[in-house]
Amino acid sequence: MTTITANIPSRKSGKTMIAARVDTYTQDENGRWNSPDFGPMTEGDVIDMAKRATNWKEIKAKHFPMVGFHS
């Protein structure tokens, strides 16, 4: 099983401040992704969410080295 911990920074959306959070994504032995906060996810969903993380470079290098090859 693979587990990713993404450190999502706080951000402002309009006049609302959204607090920083830590998201966790797990991949089971069959390749299915899941999050305790968001439920079942696709690999693309995990990447889209984790791209906002302050530790995205480490996540990408370890778990998604070829995704978004040029970005």
Secondary structure, 3 states (H helix, E strand, C coil): CEEEEEEECCEEECCEEECCEEEEEEECCCCCEEECCCEEECHHHHHHHHCCCCCHHHHHHHHCCCCCCCC
